[in-house]
Amino acid sequence: MNLSAKNLIKVLEKNGYIFKRSKGRHHIYYNSSLNKTLVVPFHENKELPKGTFFAILKQAGLSKESL
Protein backbone atom coordinates (compact mmCIF):
# COMPACT_ATOMS: atom_id res chain seq x y z
CA MET A 1 0.00 0.00 0.00
CA ASN A 2 1.32 3.41 -0.98
CA LEU A 3 1.23 5.72 2.06
CA SER A 4 2.80 8.72 0.35
CA ALA A 5 1.40 12.22 0.63
CA LYS A 6 1.08 12.35 -3.17
CA ASN A 7 -1.22 9.32 -3.13
CA LEU A 8 -3.29 10.80 -0.29
CA ILE A 9 -3.64 14.09 -2.17
CA LYS A 10 -4.88 12.24 -5.29
CA VAL A 11 -7.56 10.52 -3.20
CA LEU A 12 -8.60 13.80 -1.57
CA GLU A 13 -8.80 15.65 -4.89
CA LYS A 14 -10.84 12.79 -6.39
CA ASN A 15 -13.32 13.28 -3.53
CA GLY A 16 -13.82 17.02 -3.93
CA TYR A 17 -10.98 18.56 -1.91
CA ILE A 18 -9.08 21.40 -3.54
CA PHE A 19 -5.67 22.83 -2.74
CA LYS A 20 -6.12 26.05 -0.81
CA ARG A 21 -2.61 27.05 0.27
CA SER A 22 0.60 25.77 1.76
CA LYS A 23 2.69 26.82 4.69
CA GLY A 24 6.12 25.28 4.81
CA ARG A 25 5.77 21.55 4.29
CA HIS A 26 2.06 21.41 5.05
CA HIS A 27 -0.57 21.64 2.33
CA ILE A 28 -4.06 22.81 3.20
CA TYR A 29 -7.02 21.25 1.34
CA TYR A 30 -10.63 22.40 1.51
CA ASN A 31 -13.96 20.84 0.55
CA SER A 32 -16.67 23.49 0.24
CA SER A 33 -19.60 21.07 0.13
CA LEU A 34 -18.55 19.47 3.44
CA ASN A 35 -17.04 22.68 4.84
CA LYS A 36 -13.92 20.74 5.94
CA THR A 37 -10.31 21.80 5.94
CA LEU A 38 -7.48 19.25 6.11
CA VAL A 39 -3.76 19.63 6.66
CA VAL A 40 -1.52 17.19 4.78
CA PRO A 41 2.18 17.06 5.72
CA PHE A 42 4.08 16.95 2.43
CA HIS A 43 7.67 15.73 2.53
CA GLU A 44 8.42 14.93 -1.12
CA ASN A 45 8.99 11.20 -1.59
CA LYS A 46 8.77 10.11 2.05
CA GLU A 47 5.82 8.01 3.12
CA LEU A 48 3.57 9.28 5.88
CA PRO A 49 3.31 7.28 9.09
CA LYS A 50 0.46 4.77 8.80
CA GLY A 51 -1.51 6.38 11.65
CA THR A 52 -1.21 9.86 10.15
CA PHE A 53 -2.29 8.68 6.71
CA PHE A 54 -5.41 6.94 7.99
CA ALA A 55 -6.23 9.73 10.47
CA ILE A 56 -6.35 12.25 7.61
CA LEU A 57 -8.56 9.87 5.60
CA LYS A 58 -10.90 9.57 8.59
CA GLN A 59 -11.05 13.36 9.02
CA ALA A 60 -11.96 13.63 5.36
CA GLY A 61 -14.86 11.25 5.94
CA LEU A 62 -13.35 8.55 3.72
CA SER A 63 -12.73 4.88 4.39
CA LYS A 64 -9.80 2.63 3.57
CA GLU A 65 -11.85 1.14 0.74
CA SER A 66 -11.81 4.53 -1.05
CA LEU A 67 -8.14 3.95 -1.87
PDB file of N, CA, C and O in Angstrom:
ATOM      1  N   MET A   1       0.842  -1.174   0.000  1.00  0.00           N
ATOM      2  CA  MET A   1       0.000   0.000   0.000  1.00  0.00           C
ATOM      3  C   MET A   1       0.888   1.238   0.000  1.00  0.00           C
ATOM      4  O   MET A   1       1.852   1.325   0.761  1.00  0.00           O
ATOM      5  N   ASN A   2       0.558   2.178  -0.847  1.00  0.00           N
ATOM      6  CA  ASN A   2       1.318   3.410  -0.981  1.00  0.00           C
ATOM      7  C   ASN A   2       0.801   4.438   0.025  1.00  0.00           C
ATOM      8  O   ASN A   2      -0.324   4.921  -0.100  1.00  0.00           O
ATOM      9  N   LEU A   3       1.621   4.768   1.016  1.00  0.00           N
ATOM     10  CA  LEU A   3       1.229   5.715   2.056  1.00  0.00           C
ATOM     11  C   LEU A   3       1.862   7.090   1.850  1.00  0.00           C
ATOM     12  O   LEU A   3       2.076   7.827   2.812  1.00  0.00           O
ATOM     13  N   SER A   4       2.159   7.429   0.611  1.00  0.00           N
ATOM     14  CA  SER A   4       2.795   8.719   0.348  1.00  0.00           C
ATOM     15  C   SER A   4       1.775   9.851   0.382  1.00  0.00           C
ATOM     16  O   SER A   4       0.577   9.637   0.199  1.00  0.00           O
ATOM     17  N   ALA A   5       2.271  11.046   0.617  1.00  0.00           N
ATOM     18  CA  ALA A   5       1.403  12.225   0.632  1.00  0.00           C
ATOM     19  C   ALA A   5       0.813  12.462  -0.753  1.00  0.00           C
ATOM     20  O   ALA A   5      -0.328  12.909  -0.871  1.00  0.00           O
ATOM     21  N   LYS A   6       1.580  12.166  -1.805  1.00  0.00           N
ATOM     22  CA  LYS A   6       1.081  12.348  -3.169  1.00  0.00           C
ATOM     23  C   LYS A   6      -0.139  11.473  -3.428  1.00  0.00           C
ATOM     24  O   LYS A   6      -1.106  11.922  -4.044  1.00  0.00           O
ATOM     25  N   ASN A   7      -0.099  10.234  -2.964  1.00  0.00           N
ATOM     26  CA  ASN A   7      -1.223   9.322  -3.131  1.00  0.00           C
ATOM     27  C   ASN A   7      -2.435   9.816  -2.338  1.00  0.00           C
ATOM     28  O   ASN A   7      -3.561   9.772  -2.833  1.00  0.00           O
ATOM     29  N   LEU A   8      -2.206  10.279  -1.124  1.00  0.00           N
ATOM     30  CA  LEU A   8      -3.291  10.798  -0.290  1.00  0.00           C
ATOM     31  C   LEU A   8      -3.936  12.016  -0.946  1.00  0.00           C
ATOM     32  O   LEU A   8      -5.159  12.156  -0.934  1.00  0.00           O
ATOM     33  N   ILE A   9      -3.125  12.885  -1.510  1.00  0.00           N
ATOM     34  CA  ILE A   9      -3.642  14.086  -2.172  1.00  0.00           C
ATOM     35  C   ILE A   9      -4.495  13.707  -3.379  1.00  0.00           C
ATOM     36  O   ILE A   9      -5.528  14.331  -3.620  1.00  0.00           O
ATOM     37  N   LYS A  10      -4.079  12.692  -4.144  1.00  0.00           N
ATOM     38  CA  LYS A  10      -4.880  12.242  -5.289  1.00  0.00           C
ATOM     39  C   LYS A  10      -6.252  11.767  -4.839  1.00  0.00           C
ATOM     40  O   LYS A  10      -7.262  12.064  -5.477  1.00  0.00           O
ATOM     41  N   VAL A  11      -6.284  11.021  -3.726  1.00  0.00           N
ATOM     42  CA  VAL A  11      -7.556  10.516  -3.196  1.00  0.00           C
ATOM     43  C   VAL A  11      -8.430  11.682  -2.738  1.00  0.00           C
ATOM     44  O   VAL A  11      -9.630  11.705  -3.010  1.00  0.00           O
ATOM     45  N   LEU A  12      -7.832  12.645  -2.046  1.00  0.00           N
ATOM     46  CA  LEU A  12      -8.602  13.802  -1.566  1.00  0.00           C
ATOM     47  C   LEU A  12      -9.169  14.606  -2.728  1.00  0.00           C
ATOM     48  O   LEU A  12     -10.340  14.988  -2.709  1.00  0.00           O
ATOM     49  N   GLU A  13      -8.339  14.865  -3.745  1.00  0.00           N
ATOM     50  CA  GLU A  13      -8.804  15.648  -4.892  1.00  0.00           C
ATOM     51  C   GLU A  13      -9.899  14.913  -5.658  1.00  0.00           C
ATOM     52  O   GLU A  13     -10.812  15.546  -6.188  1.00  0.00           O
ATOM     53  N   LYS A  14      -9.819  13.595  -5.721  1.00  0.00           N
ATOM     54  CA  LYS A  14     -10.843  12.795  -6.387  1.00  0.00           C
ATOM     55  C   LYS A  14     -12.180  12.896  -5.650  1.00  0.00           C
ATOM     56  O   LYS A  14     -13.241  12.709  -6.246  1.00  0.00           O
ATOM     57  N   ASN A  15     -12.120  13.193  -4.359  1.00  0.00           N
ATOM     58  CA  ASN A  15     -13.320  13.276  -3.534  1.00  0.00           C
ATOM     59  C   ASN A  15     -13.724  14.711  -3.207  1.00  0.00           C
ATOM     60  O   ASN A  15     -14.407  14.946  -2.210  1.00  0.00           O
ATOM     61  N   GLY A  16     -13.313  15.665  -4.028  1.00  0.00           N
ATOM     62  CA  GLY A  16     -13.817  17.024  -3.932  1.00  0.00           C
ATOM     63  C   GLY A  16     -12.987  18.017  -3.142  1.00  0.00           C
ATOM     64  O   GLY A  16     -13.406  19.164  -2.986  1.00  0.00           O
ATOM     65  N   TYR A  17     -11.829  17.624  -2.639  1.00  0.00           N
ATOM     66  CA  TYR A  17     -10.976  18.558  -1.910  1.00  0.00           C
ATOM     67  C   TYR A  17     -10.095  19.304  -2.901  1.00  0.00           C
ATOM     68  O   TYR A  17      -9.580  18.719  -3.853  1.00  0.00           O
ATOM     69  N   ILE A  18      -9.928  20.596  -2.668  1.00  0.00           N
ATOM     70  CA  ILE A  18      -9.080  21.403  -3.544  1.00  0.00           C
ATOM     71  C   ILE A  18      -7.952  22.013  -2.722  1.00  0.00           C
ATOM     72  O   ILE A  18      -8.103  22.290  -1.532  1.00  0.00           O
ATOM     73  N   PHE A  19      -6.821  22.214  -3.383  1.00  0.00           N
ATOM     74  CA  PHE A  19      -5.669  22.832  -2.738  1.00  0.00           C
ATOM     75  C   PHE A  19      -6.004  24.278  -2.444  1.00  0.00           C
ATOM     76  O   PHE A  19      -6.418  25.017  -3.336  1.00  0.00           O
ATOM     77  N   LYS A  20      -5.827  24.683  -1.206  1.00  0.00           N
ATOM     78  CA  LYS A  20      -6.125  26.050  -0.807  1.00  0.00           C
ATOM     79  C   LYS A  20      -4.848  26.879  -0.681  1.00  0.00           C
ATOM     80  O   LYS A  20      -4.739  27.965  -1.250  1.00  0.00           O
ATOM     81  N   ARG A  21      -3.877  26.346   0.078  1.00  0.00           N
ATOM     82  CA  ARG A  21      -2.613  27.052   0.269  1.00  0.00           C
ATOM     83  C   ARG A  21      -1.616  26.103   0.910  1.00  0.00           C
ATOM     84  O   ARG A  21      -1.956  24.976   1.268  1.00  0.00           O
ATOM     85  N   SER A  22      -0.396  26.564   1.049  1.00  0.00           N
ATOM     86  CA  SER A  22       0.598  25.768   1.763  1.00  0.00           C
ATOM     87  C   SER A  22       1.372  26.676   2.697  1.00  0.00           C
ATOM     88  O   SER A  22       1.513  27.876   2.461  1.00  0.00           O
ATOM     89  N   LYS A  23       1.859  26.081   3.742  1.00  0.00           N
ATOM     90  CA  LYS A  23       2.687  26.821   4.691  1.00  0.00           C
ATOM     91  C   LYS A  23       3.823  25.889   5.076  1.00  0.00           C
ATOM     92  O   LYS A  23       3.628  24.933   5.826  1.00  0.00           O
ATOM     93  N   GLY A  24       4.995  26.171   4.564  1.00  0.00           N
ATOM     94  CA  GLY A  24       6.119  25.282   4.806  1.00  0.00           C
ATOM     95  C   GLY A  24       5.898  23.957   4.108  1.00  0.00           C
ATOM     96  O   GLY A  24       5.682  23.910   2.897  1.00  0.00           O
ATOM     97  N   ARG A  25       5.951  22.889   4.867  1.00  0.00           N
ATOM     98  CA  ARG A  25       5.769  21.548   4.291  1.00  0.00           C
ATOM     99  C   ARG A  25       4.375  20.993   4.549  1.00  0.00           C
ATOM    100  O   ARG A  25       4.172  19.780   4.498  1.00  0.00           O
ATOM    101  N   HIS A  26       3.431  21.853   4.821  1.00  0.00           N
ATOM    102  CA  HIS A  26       2.061  21.412   5.055  1.00  0.00           C
ATOM    103  C   HIS A  26       1.145  22.024   4.000  1.00  0.00           C
ATOM    104  O   HIS A  26       1.141  23.238   3.797  1.00  0.00           O
ATOM    105  N   HIS A  27       0.381  21.183   3.341  1.00  0.00           N
ATOM    106  CA  HIS A  27      -0.566  21.640   2.332  1.00  0.00           C
ATOM    107  C   HIS A  27      -1.964  21.613   2.929  1.00  0.00           C
ATOM    108  O   HIS A  27      -2.349  20.660   3.606  1.00  0.00           O
ATOM    109  N   ILE A  28      -2.712  22.670   2.666  1.00  0.00           N
ATOM    110  CA  ILE A  28      -4.057  22.812   3.198  1.00  0.00           C
ATOM    111  C   ILE A  28      -5.052  22.536   2.071  1.00  0.00           C
ATOM    112  O   ILE A  28      -4.978  23.147   1.005  1.00  0.00           O
ATOM    113  N   TYR A  29      -5.983  21.611   2.315  1.00  0.00           N
ATOM    114  CA  TYR A  29      -7.018  21.253   1.338  1.00  0.00           C
ATOM    115  C   TYR A  29      -8.380  21.546   1.925  1.00  0.00           C
ATOM    116  O   TYR A  29      -8.598  21.386   3.126  1.00  0.00           O
ATOM    117  N   TYR A  30      -9.307  21.980   1.066  1.00  0.00           N
ATOM    118  CA  TYR A  30     -10.633  22.397   1.513  1.00  0.00           C
ATOM    119  C   TYR A  30     -11.712  21.776   0.634  1.00  0.00           C
ATOM    120  O   TYR A  30     -11.560  21.684  -0.584  1.00  0.00           O
ATOM    121  N   ASN A  31     -12.802  21.354   1.266  1.00  0.00           N
ATOM    122  CA  ASN A  31     -13.965  20.836   0.552  1.00  0.00           C
ATOM    123  C   ASN A  31     -15.131  21.736   0.920  1.00  0.00           C
ATOM    124  O   ASN A  31     -15.586  21.724   2.063  1.00  0.00           O
ATOM    125  N   SER A  32     -15.620  22.517  -0.038  1.00  0.00           N
ATOM    126  CA  SER A  32     -16.672  23.495   0.244  1.00  0.00           C
ATOM    127  C   SER A  32     -18.021  22.848   0.520  1.00  0.00           C
ATOM    128  O   SER A  32     -18.810  23.384   1.298  1.00  0.00           O
ATOM    129  N   SER A  33     -18.304  21.702  -0.104  1.00  0.00           N
ATOM    130  CA  SER A  33     -19.600  21.071   0.126  1.00  0.00           C
ATOM    131  C   SER A  33     -19.694  20.472   1.536  1.00  0.00           C
ATOM    132  O   SER A  33     -20.778  20.431   2.119  1.00  0.00           O
ATOM    133  N   LEU A  34     -18.570  20.012   2.081  1.00  0.00           N
ATOM    134  CA  LEU A  34     -18.550  19.466   3.444  1.00  0.00           C
ATOM    135  C   LEU A  34     -18.097  20.489   4.477  1.00  0.00           C
ATOM    136  O   LEU A  34     -18.210  20.261   5.681  1.00  0.00           O
ATOM    137  N   ASN A  35     -17.585  21.615   3.997  1.00  0.00           N
ATOM    138  CA  ASN A  35     -17.043  22.675   4.843  1.00  0.00           C
ATOM    139  C   ASN A  35     -15.949  22.118   5.771  1.00  0.00           C
ATOM    140  O   ASN A  35     -15.947  22.378   6.975  1.00  0.00           O
ATOM    141  N   LYS A  36     -15.020  21.348   5.182  1.00  0.00           N
ATOM    142  CA  LYS A  36     -13.923  20.740   5.937  1.00  0.00           C
ATOM    143  C   LYS A  36     -12.589  21.210   5.383  1.00  0.00           C
ATOM    144  O   LYS A  36     -12.408  21.353   4.174  1.00  0.00           O
ATOM    145  N   THR A  37     -11.670  21.444   6.293  1.00  0.00           N
ATOM    146  CA  THR A  37     -10.308  21.799   5.943  1.00  0.00           C
ATOM    147  C   THR A  37      -9.381  20.736   6.509  1.00  0.00           C
ATOM    148  O   THR A  37      -9.521  20.340   7.666  1.00  0.00           O
ATOM    149  N   LEU A  38      -8.436  20.273   5.701  1.00  0.00           N
ATOM    150  CA  LEU A  38      -7.484  19.246   6.110  1.00  0.00           C
ATOM    151  C   LEU A  38      -6.061  19.730   5.901  1.00  0.00           C
ATOM    152  O   LEU A  38      -5.776  20.463   4.955  1.00  0.00           O
ATOM    153  N   VAL A  39      -5.181  19.318   6.781  1.00  0.00           N
ATOM    154  CA  VAL A  39      -3.759  19.629   6.661  1.00  0.00           C
ATOM    155  C   VAL A  39      -3.031  18.335   6.316  1.00  0.00           C
ATOM    156  O   VAL A  39      -3.149  17.336   7.025  1.00  0.00           O
ATOM    157  N   VAL A  40      -2.276  18.367   5.216  1.00  0.00           N
ATOM    158  CA  VAL A  40      -1.516  17.191   4.778  1.00  0.00           C
ATOM    159  C   VAL A  40      -0.034  17.529   4.843  1.00  0.00           C
ATOM    160  O   VAL A  40       0.426  18.409   4.116  1.00  0.00           O
ATOM    161  N   PRO A  41       0.730  16.839   5.709  1.00  0.00           N
ATOM    162  CA  PRO A  41       2.179  17.064   5.721  1.00  0.00           C
ATOM    163  C   PRO A  41       2.772  16.516   4.423  1.00  0.00           C
ATOM    164  O   PRO A  41       2.522  15.368   4.055  1.00  0.00           O
ATOM    165  N   PHE A  42       3.549  17.333   3.742  1.00  0.00           N
ATOM    166  CA  PHE A  42       4.076  16.952   2.431  1.00  0.00           C
ATOM    167  C   PHE A  42       5.593  17.002   2.473  1.00  0.00           C
ATOM    168  O   PHE A  42       6.187  18.079   2.517  1.00  0.00           O
ATOM    169  N   HIS A  43       6.221  15.827   2.461  1.00  0.00           N
ATOM    170  CA  HIS A  43       7.675  15.728   2.530  1.00  0.00           C
ATOM    171  C   HIS A  43       8.213  14.964   1.328  1.00  0.00           C
ATOM    172  O   HIS A  43       8.855  13.924   1.475  1.00  0.00           O
ATOM    173  N   GLU A  44       7.944  15.490   0.144  1.00  0.00           N
ATOM    174  CA  GLU A  44       8.418  14.934  -1.124  1.00  0.00           C
ATOM    175  C   GLU A  44       8.134  13.439  -1.254  1.00  0.00           C
ATOM    176  O   GLU A  44       6.973  13.036  -1.319  1.00  0.00           O
ATOM    177  N   ASN A  45       9.170  12.620  -1.293  1.00  0.00           N
ATOM    178  CA  ASN A  45       8.989  11.199  -1.591  1.00  0.00           C
ATOM    179  C   ASN A  45       8.874  10.316  -0.347  1.00  0.00           C
ATOM    180  O   ASN A  45       8.768   9.095  -0.470  1.00  0.00           O
ATOM    181  N   LYS A  46       8.892  10.904   0.831  1.00  0.00           N
ATOM    182  CA  LYS A  46       8.767  10.110   2.053  1.00  0.00           C
ATOM    183  C   LYS A  46       7.329   9.676   2.248  1.00  0.00           C
ATOM    184  O   LYS A  46       6.394  10.403   1.912  1.00  0.00           O
ATOM    185  N   GLU A  47       7.162   8.482   2.795  1.00  0.00           N
ATOM    186  CA  GLU A  47       5.824   8.010   3.117  1.00  0.00           C
ATOM    187  C   GLU A  47       5.404   8.583   4.467  1.00  0.00           C
ATOM    188  O   GLU A  47       6.232   8.802   5.351  1.00  0.00           O
ATOM    189  N   LEU A  48       4.113   8.817   4.607  1.00  0.00           N
ATOM    190  CA  LEU A  48       3.566   9.279   5.880  1.00  0.00           C
ATOM    191  C   LEU A  48       3.485   8.103   6.842  1.00  0.00           C
ATOM    192  O   LEU A  48       3.346   6.961   6.405  1.00  0.00           O
ATOM    193  N   PRO A  49       3.569   8.363   8.144  1.00  0.00           N
ATOM    194  CA  PRO A  49       3.312   7.276   9.090  1.00  0.00           C
ATOM    195  C   PRO A  49       1.895   6.731   8.871  1.00  0.00           C
ATOM    196  O   PRO A  49       0.978   7.481   8.534  1.00  0.00           O
ATOM    197  N   LYS A  50       1.733   5.445   9.064  1.00  0.00           N
ATOM    198  CA  LYS A  50       0.462   4.774   8.796  1.00  0.00           C
ATOM    199  C   LYS A  50      -0.688   5.437   9.561  1.00  0.00           C
ATOM    200  O   LYS A  50      -1.758   5.656   8.995  1.00  0.00           O
ATOM    201  N   GLY A  51      -0.480   5.755  10.824  1.00  0.00           N
ATOM    202  CA  GLY A  51      -1.512   6.379  11.646  1.00  0.00           C
ATOM    203  C   GLY A  51      -1.906   7.749  11.131  1.00  0.00           C
ATOM    204  O   GLY A  51      -3.087   8.095  11.135  1.00  0.00           O
ATOM    205  N   THR A  52      -0.938   8.530  10.690  1.00  0.00           N
ATOM    206  CA  THR A  52      -1.206   9.863  10.152  1.00  0.00           C
ATOM    207  C   THR A  52      -2.009   9.767   8.865  1.00  0.00           C
ATOM    208  O   THR A  52      -2.978  10.501   8.674  1.00  0.00           O
ATOM    209  N   PHE A  53      -1.608   8.872   7.995  1.00  0.00           N
ATOM    210  CA  PHE A  53      -2.287   8.676   6.710  1.00  0.00           C
ATOM    211  C   PHE A  53      -3.763   8.352   6.923  1.00  0.00           C
ATOM    212  O   PHE A  53      -4.638   8.982   6.328  1.00  0.00           O
ATOM    213  N   PHE A  54      -4.032   7.365   7.777  1.00  0.00           N
ATOM    214  CA  PHE A  54      -5.414   6.941   7.988  1.00  0.00           C
ATOM    215  C   PHE A  54      -6.206   7.933   8.834  1.00  0.00           C
ATOM    216  O   PHE A  54      -7.428   8.005   8.704  1.00  0.00           O
ATOM    217  N   ALA A  55      -5.542   8.694   9.691  1.00  0.00           N
ATOM    218  CA  ALA A  55      -6.234   9.726  10.467  1.00  0.00           C
ATOM    219  C   ALA A  55      -6.734  10.839   9.547  1.00  0.00           C
ATOM    220  O   ALA A  55      -7.840  11.345   9.735  1.00  0.00           O
ATOM    221  N   ILE A  56      -5.935  11.220   8.562  1.00  0.00           N
ATOM    222  CA  ILE A  56      -6.352  12.246   7.610  1.00  0.00           C
ATOM    223  C   ILE A  56      -7.509  11.735   6.761  1.00  0.00           C
ATOM    224  O   ILE A  56      -8.452  12.477   6.484  1.00  0.00           O
ATOM    225  N   LEU A  57      -7.444  10.470   6.348  1.00  0.00           N
ATOM    226  CA  LEU A  57      -8.561   9.871   5.602  1.00  0.00           C
ATOM    227  C   LEU A  57      -9.844   9.910   6.428  1.00  0.00           C
ATOM    228  O   LEU A  57     -10.915  10.232   5.913  1.00  0.00           O
ATOM    229  N   LYS A  58      -9.727   9.582   7.704  1.00  0.00           N
ATOM    230  CA  LYS A  58     -10.897   9.566   8.590  1.00  0.00           C
ATOM    231  C   LYS A  58     -11.466  10.980   8.759  1.00  0.00           C
ATOM    232  O   LYS A  58     -12.683  11.163   8.747  1.00  0.00           O
ATOM    233  N   GLN A  59     -10.596  11.972   8.914  1.00  0.00           N
ATOM    234  CA  GLN A  59     -11.045  13.364   9.025  1.00  0.00           C
ATOM    235  C   GLN A  59     -11.768  13.807   7.776  1.00  0.00           C
ATOM    236  O   GLN A  59     -12.698  14.611   7.837  1.00  0.00           O
ATOM    237  N   ALA A  60     -11.340  13.279   6.636  1.00  0.00           N
ATOM    238  CA  ALA A  60     -11.960  13.630   5.359  1.00  0.00           C
ATOM    239  C   ALA A  60     -13.308  12.933   5.170  1.00  0.00           C
ATOM    240  O   ALA A  60     -14.050  13.251   4.241  1.00  0.00           O
ATOM    241  N   GLY A  61     -13.622  11.984   6.052  1.00  0.00           N
ATOM    242  CA  GLY A  61     -14.864  11.250   5.939  1.00  0.00           C
ATOM    243  C   GLY A  61     -14.781  10.118   4.935  1.00  0.00           C
ATOM    244  O   GLY A  61     -15.799   9.693   4.387  1.00  0.00           O
ATOM    245  N   LEU A  62     -13.570   9.625   4.690  1.00  0.00           N
ATOM    246  CA  LEU A  62     -13.349   8.553   3.723  1.00  0.00           C
ATOM    247  C   LEU A  62     -12.921   7.285   4.436  1.00  0.00           C
ATOM    248  O   LEU A  62     -12.403   7.341   5.551  1.00  0.00           O
ATOM    249  N   SER A  63     -13.135   6.148   3.803  1.00  0.00           N
ATOM    250  CA  SER A  63     -12.731   4.880   4.388  1.00  0.00           C
ATOM    251  C   SER A  63     -11.521   4.331   3.636  1.00  0.00           C
ATOM    252  O   SER A  63     -11.118   4.852   2.596  1.00  0.00           O
ATOM    253  N   LYS A  64     -10.962   3.269   4.194  1.00  0.00           N
ATOM    254  CA  LYS A  64      -9.799   2.627   3.568  1.00  0.00           C
ATOM    255  C   LYS A  64     -10.167   2.074   2.198  1.00  0.00           C
ATOM    256  O   LYS A  64      -9.313   1.983   1.315  1.00  0.00           O
ATOM    257  N   GLU A  65     -11.409   1.711   2.016  1.00  0.00           N
ATOM    258  CA  GLU A  65     -11.853   1.144   0.739  1.00  0.00           C
ATOM    259  C   GLU A  65     -11.843   2.193  -0.383  1.00  0.00           C
ATOM    260  O   GLU A  65     -11.865   1.831  -1.559  1.00  0.00           O
ATOM    261  N   SER A  66     -11.811   3.476  -0.035  1.00  0.00           N
ATOM    262  CA  SER A  66     -11.814   4.526  -1.054  1.00  0.00           C
ATOM    263  C   SER A  66     -10.456   4.662  -1.754  1.00  0.00           C
ATOM    264  O   SER A  66     -10.315   5.406  -2.724  1.00  0.00           O
ATOM    265  N   LEU A  67      -9.457   3.923  -1.239  1.00  0.00           N
ATOM    266  CA  LEU A  67      -8.145   3.948  -1.870  1.00  0.00           C
ATOM    267  C   LEU A  67      -8.210   3.135  -3.114  1.00  0.00           C
ATOM    268  O   LEU A  67      -7.211   3.009  -3.822  1.00  0.00           O
TER     269      LEU A  67
END
